[in-house]
Amino acid sequence: MAVFDNHFHLRPDGLGVEAAKQFEKAGGTALMLTHSPYPDLPVRGPEDYEAAYARTLAMASRVREATRLRVFVALGPYPVDLVPLRETVGLEAGVEVLRRGMAIAARHVAAGEAAALGEVGRPHFPVDPEVWRASNEVMRYAMETARDVGCAVILHTEDPSPETFREFAAMADRAGLGREKVVKHHSTPFTRPEDTRGVVPSLLAKEELVSEALKGGGPLFLETDYMDDPRRPGAVLGPATVPRKTKAWLGKGLLTEEAAVAIHKDLPERTYGIRVE
């Protein structure tokens, strides 16, 4: 059975390939390796994104060589990058750096080296109105870029409410991107179609979240948001969590086999245009 983790980070100074092996040993078969900032590669200009993306793509290759996992990659400028860029180059120039970083990521998608743009969006913490406006501008550009290259976009934002999902759906409509191609990482357990408006929630593999989300009847991804940060071992959830929890929930009847197939095979293949097994 396919077991897919929708949001998984790996770092050279963390467990790296070893974390992927833990995921595989627990029963995992495929994962979305999502780009995130590297502390030793600060972003000062768009060329820094190319170097950072190359590191993420190299890690994906290393995992493929060392395991039987199917590894898919999401690339994009981390939205919080705009905050320090505002201080160093100014807000509008910072927006341009992120836009160009998005364009670089899109070229990797077009070349078949990445499957999605992500994680992109806006800061998950309060910022002033100007940064909020600029971040939304970058998020709209991400959706337009995803439309142009025919891929999905994985959003990093504050935890969503039905009103937030409505906002994202409207933004996707204006960009011409199908709502089913917008994935909300680190989501809340709203899954009813009338709440998500067609945007796809991705939830941490925690029982209290998933049991509530399953009641809504809509599609959902499972993720660990494993950070591979030596300073925070096991955060946010450990690399083996998704396969381990999936097996446990199947055993206790919280998850049916039909629902597991929908989560781990049907949804990733439909959303990202990939094959997970």
N, C-alpha and C positions, 0 to 999 in steps of 0.2 A: 504494500500500500504506500502511495506517495505521502510524504510528510514534508510540508513546506513552511519554512520560517520566513516571513515577509519583511523582516527588518533586522539585519545582523551586521555588526561592524567588526572589523579585524584590523589590528595594528601590528607593525613590525616589532614594537617594543612591548607588546602584550603577549598573549598566548599564541596569537596568529593561527597557523595551520593546526596546532594542537587543539584549539577550541573547535575548529571545524571537525576534527576527528572525534571529539566528544559528542558533537551533534550527530555525526554519522553512527557512532557506536550505540547511541540511545535509540536509533531507528529513523533518524532524519535522512531524507533523500535529496532535498533541494533547498536552496536558500537564495534570498535576495541580499547580496553583499552591497550595502548602502554606504556611499561615500560620506565621510565626515572629516572635519578638520584634523590636521596633524599638528601637534604643538610645536614641532621644530620646523614647520613650513608655514610661517605666517603669510597671510595674503596682503600684499602691498599693491599688486597689479594683476591683470588677467593672466599674464604668463605664469604666475604662481599656481593658478588652477591647473594648468597643463601638467606641471610637475607633480602636483598632488594627485590628480587623476591617474597619472602613470603609475604611482605607487599602489593605488587601489586596484587597478587592472592587473598589476604584477602579482598582487596578493591573490586575486582570483585565479590566476594561472597556477600559482603554487598550490592552492587548495585542490584544483582539478588534477594536478599531477600526483598529489599525495593521497587522494581519496577517490571514491566512485561518485561523489556528490555532483549534482548538476548545479552549477554556480552561475547566477545571473547578477548583473551589476547595475546599480543605479548611480548616476553621476550628476552632480549639480552643486552650485555655490551655496554653502550653508547660510541661511538667512541672517544669523546673528553676526556674520562677517561685516554687515553694513555698519554696525555700531562702532567698532574701532576705525573702520575706513572713514567714517564721518569726521573723526578727530584728526586723521592724518592727511586726507586729501579733500575733504568736504563732502557734503551729502550728495550732490548731483554727480560728482566724479565717482563717488562710491557706488552709486546706482549703475553707472556705466561699467565699472569693473565687474559687478555681478552680472549684468546683461551679457558682457563679453565672455564671462565664465560660463554662462548658460549656453552661449553659442558654441563654445568649445566642447561642452558636454554633448550637445546635439550632434556634433560631427562624429563623436564616438558611437552614438546611437545609430546614425546613418551608416556607419562602417560595420555595424553588427557587433561591436565590442561591448556595448551596453544595451540594456533592455528598457531603461526608463530614465527619466529625469528625477533626481531626488537626492537627499531630501532638501526641498526648497520651500519657500513660503515667507513667513514673517516670524519675528521673535515671539517666544512663548511667555514672555514676561512683559510687564507694562513698559512702554516707551513713550516718548513725547509725540505729539500729533504729526510732526514733520517726518520722523522716522517711520511712523505707522503708514503714512501716505506713500512714502517712497517704497516701503516694503511691499505694499499692495501693488504698486506699479510693477515691481520685479516679479511678483507672483502672477500677475496677469500676463506678463511677458513669457514666463515659464509655460503657461497654458497655451499661449499662441505658438511657442516654439515646439511644444509637444504635438500640437495639431500639425505643424508643418512637417515634422519628421515621422509622424504616425506612431507615437508611443504614449505611454501613460506617464503621469506626473505624481510623485509621492510628496505630500505636503507635510511640512513641519510648521505647526502653529500652536496657539493656545488650545486647551482642551475644548472640543466643540460642543455646542448645544444645537438643538434643531434650527435655531436662527442662524448659527454659524454655517451649518450645512446649506441652508438656503442661500446664504451669501456666496459660498463656494460654487454652488450649482449655477447661480446667476452669472458669476464670473466666467465659468466654463462656457456657458451659452454665448456670452459676448465674444469669447475667444474662438468660438467655433470648435471647441473640443468636447467630445462626448462626455457626459457626466460619469459614465461607467469607466472612464479612463482617469478619473481623479481619485486618488487613494489618500485617505486621511490617516497618517501614521499617529500612533499613541492616542487612539480615539477613545471616546466614551461609549458605553453600551447602548447607544441609540442605534437600532438597526431597522426599525420599521420604515418602509419606503416613504411614508408621509413625513418622517423625521429626517432621513438622510437625503431625500430629493434626488436619489440616484448616485450620489457620491458614495464611495466604498470605504467603510470603516475598517481599520486594522487595529486590533486590540492586543494588549499585553495578555499573555497566556496565564491569567489568574482566574481561579474558579469563580470568584464572586463577580467578576466582570463578564466572563463568558456565559455563565448560567443565566444572567440577566439578559445578555445580548441575544441568546438563542431564542428567547421568548418573542423577540420582535419579528422573526421570520425572514429578515433580509440577509443579504450576503455579508460575510465578514472574513477578514484574514486573521491569522494568529501570528504574533511576533514576540520576540524577547527584547528587542532593542539592546541586545548584548553589546556593550561598549568596548570590551577588551582593553580596559583602562587599568594599568598596574596599580594605580592609586585607589581603585574601587573594584576589587575582584568580584566577579559575578554580577555586577550591575549592568543593566537594570534587572534583567533576569539572566540566569546562567545559560550557557550555550546548549545544554541538553534539555531545557525546559519544555519546548514545544513537543518533541516526540514523546518525552516522558509523560507530560500531562495528557496528551492525546490518547495514549494507551490507557492511562488511568481513567479518563472520562468515558472511554469506550467500555471499559470493564464495569463501571458502576452505572452505566446507562444514561449518563448526562449527555453523551454524544452518541448519535446513531451512526452506523456505517455510512449511510446515505449522506448525512451531514458532514462526516469527515471527508468523504470524497469531494463534496461540494467546496469545502474550505481548502483542502490541500491540493486538489487537482483541477477541478472545473474552473474555479475562480481565478487562480493564477494564470491558467492557460488562456482564459477569455480576456482577462484584464491586460496582460503583458504580451500576449501573442507568443508564448513560449511553450515548450513541452517539458513537463517536470518528471517524466519517467520514460 
